[in-house]
Amino acid sequence: MITVDIDKSSGFCFGVKKAIEAASQLLSDGERVYCVGDIVHNEAESTRLNQLGMRIIEHNDLEQLQDGTVLFRAHGEPPATYDKIKASGLKLQDATCPVVLKLQQRIRQAYLEQKTAGGQIVIFGKPGHAEVIGLMGQTEDEAIIIESETDIHLIDAERPVEIFAQTTKDPDKLARLVKLIQTRCHNDVKWHNTTCKQVTGRVPRIKEFAKAYSAVVFVGGKKSSNARVLFDACKQVNPNSFFVSSAEDVRTEWFNPDTSSVGVCGATSTPNWLMEQVANYIRTISMPR
């Protein structure tokens, strides 16, 4: 049989785990729970919680709610969402990741300082991402979002710049972008590596894991930015790496007679139970050796 192992360092980061535990406890207590947006960028885990009674809502649904508890997920929310909750009188369970919460506070302070100095806040992040929307809110939506070199032209080269990063972004790419911005800008450029060490630290670990197996099956949500980063890291060191969202996505043709071992790993938004399902399925389809 093919040896199938699960990466012990994969699975929920502490921010996501905190949000999932908060939702589970509220549901266990019989609360009516409304989560603003997907609680985690993993379809299987979201479905599990929905089946337990949690409802996913959009921001414009808040005004229609009469009772229940509103849950803020780990990605965080802009100040405007807090204002809506306060005005509605609804109960709030704020499960914003502590790392994200601290980043929001830092950006808010920097924005107030740069506004006085005539400077600008730049956020290295994915436009439209839930965390980035929350960070933008700290700057009254005035921050400049950059995701690649092609966005640098959005920065005013004549004004001071202060750069922050979405917590799940690649720190090496952040450093490269900062160098380009420093070359282009004529004023002071301050920058902060605000990527989450628990998240970015998984890249070298998952590379070591992926190198040890004949094939790698990476389990992640299609919407997860972190899943894409970690899967790419696997692919760099092991070309026989495959992305799945569930056991149903696994293909027998990925494994041939030379496949002696398979490593199963996942993103910071991937639940352990889902990786176990995938690993067990691979064990059932592997041929006796």
N, C-alpha and C positions, 0 to 999 in steps of 0.2 A: 504493500500500500504506500501511497505517497504520504510523506510526513507533512502535516499541516500545523503551523504554529501561528499564534496571534501575538502581535507586538504589544508588549505590556505597557509601553509608554504612549500608545495611541488611546484615543477616546476623549471624552469631555475634558476641556480645560476647567479650571476652578470657577471661572465666571459663568460658563454655560451650566455647569453642575449646580451652581447656586440657584440659577433661574429655574432649572428643571425641578429641583427639590422644593422650591417655593411654590411652584404650580402644583406639584403632587400633594403637598401638605394642605393647601387650600382646598383642593378637590376632595381629599380624604376627610376634611372637616365639613364637607357638604356645602361649601361656598359655590356660588355662581361666579365663574371666572372668565374674564374677557382679556385676552392678550392682544396688545396693539401690534399687529404684524406677526409673522411666523416666529415662534419662540426660539427656534433654532433652525439653521439652514440645513435641515435634514428631513426629508419628506416622511420617512418611516417613523421617526420619533414624534413629529408633529401629529401624524395620524393617530399614534398610540394615545397621546394626551387628549386629542379631540374625542376619541372613543370613550375616554373617562369623563368627558363632559366639558372640557375647556373649549371656548369659542374664540376663533380668530376674528378680529375686527380691524377696520381701517380707522384712520384718525377722524374722518367725517362721520363715523358711527357714534362717536362719544356723546354727542348732543342728544342722541335718541335713547340712551341707556337710562333706565329708571332706578335700578338697584344692582347690587353685585359688587365684585372687586375687580378693579382694573389692574392688570399685571404689566409692568414695563420689563421687557426682556433685557438680556445682557448688553445688547448693542447701545442702549441708552436712548434718551429722547431730548429734543430741544426744549427750551424754557416754555414755549408756547403750549406744549402738550401738558406740562404741569399746571399751567394757568387754566386750561380747560377742565382738568380734573378738579381743581380747587373750586372753580365756579359751579361745577355740577353737583358737588357734595358727595360724589362717589368715593368709596374706599379705594385706596391705592396701595399696591404691593410693589415697591420699587426694587426690582432685581437687577438693576444696572450693575455691570461688572465693576468692582472697585477700581480696577486699572483705568477703565474708560471714564469713570466718574472723576478720578483725579485729573485725567487729561482734559476733560471738559472744563474743570476749574482753572487749569493752567492756561488754556486757550482764552478763557474769558478774561483773566487778568492781563494776559499779553495783548489782547485786543484793545482793552481800555488804555493801556500804556502806548501802544502803537497809534491809536486814534489821536491821542494828544500830540504825539511826535510826528504825525503825518505819514506814518508807516503803513505796512500792509501785512496781513496774516496769510500765509500760504499753507495749505493742507495737502500733503501727498496722500491721496486716497482715491477710491473708486466713486465717481459721481453717482448719486442716487442710492448708495449703500446706506443702510439704516444707521450705522455708527457715524458715517460722515454727515448725514443730515443732522444728527444730534450735535456734532462738533460745529457745524456751520451755524447752528442756532445760537451758539455762544458768541458769535460775531455779528449778530443781527443779519445773517446771511451775506455778509460782505467779504468773507474770506475767499481766496482764490484756490480752486481745486486743481491740482495737476496730477496726472496719472502717468505721463511719459514725457520724453524730451519735446514732443510736438506741442505740448501745452505751455512751455516756458515763456512763449511770447505774450502770454496773458499777464505776466508780471511787469509792473512798471519799473524799468531799470534805474529810474532817477529817484526812487523813494526807498527808504529803509525796508528791509524784509525780515520777517521772523517765520521760520518753517517748523511745522509739526507733521506727524505722520499718523495715519490710521493704524491702530494697534496691530492689525494682522498683516501689514505690508512687509515686503522684503527689505531688511535694513541695508543690504548691500546696494540695492537699487536706489534707496533713499540717499545713500552717500554719494552715488554717482550723479544723481540729479542735483544735489547740493553743490557739487563742484562746478557743474555747468552753470548753475544760477549765480554762483560767486564770480565766475568768469564774466558773465554778462552784465551783472549789476554794478553800478558805480557807487553805491552807498553801502552802509553796514548790513551784513547778512548774518543773522543769528539763526541757529538751527538746533533742534532737539531730537534725539533719537527716541521717539515715544512708542516704538514698536514694543509689543509685549514679549518679554524675555521667555515666558513659559511657552508662548506660541512659536516664536522664531527659533528657540532652542530645540524644537522638534525636528528642524530640517537636518542638521548633522546626525541626529539619532536615527531618523527614519532612513537616511542614506546607508548607514551602517547596517541596519536591519535588512534593507532591500538587497544589499550585496551578498548576503548570506544564503540566499535561496535561488533555486532554479527559476522560479516564477514568483511574481508578487501580484496579489489581488488587493487593490486599494478600495476601501468602502467609504463613500462620501455622498453628500447631497449635491445635486446639480447646480444649486444656487450658491454653494459655499465657495467663497474666495480662498479660504484657507485650504479647502480640499484640493483646489486646483494647484496651489503652490506646493503642497506636500506631494501630490501625485507626480508633478513635474520633477520633483527632487528624486523620487523613486525611479522614474523613467531615465533620468540622467545616468544612474549607476547600474540599472538593470533594464535593458530593452524589453524584457519579457514581463512588463508591468501592465496591468489591466485595471480599468476604472469601472466600478459597479456601484449601483445605488441599493441593490438588494441581491439576494441569492438567485433570483430569477434572471438576473443579467449575466450570470456566469455561463461560459461556453466551454463545452468539453474539448473543443479543438485547441484550446489554449494549452492543454497538457498533452504531451506526447510521451513515448516510452523513455525518453531521456530525462523527463521531469521527475526528479527524486524528492524535491521538497517545494512547498508553497508557503510563502509568508503572507499572512493577512494583516493589514494595518488600516488606519483610518485617520480622519481629520479631528480637530478639536470639537467638532459638532457631531461626531459619530458616536452613537451609544454602544457600549460594550456588547449588549445583547444582540445587536445587529451584526457585529463582527463575528460573534459566536455562531449565529445562524448561517452566515456565509461559509465559515470554516467547516461547520458540520455538513453543509451541502457538498462542499468540495470532497470531503472524506467519503461521502456516499457514492459519488460518481467516479472516484479514482479507481482504476483497475488494479486487481491484485498483481503484485510484481513477482 
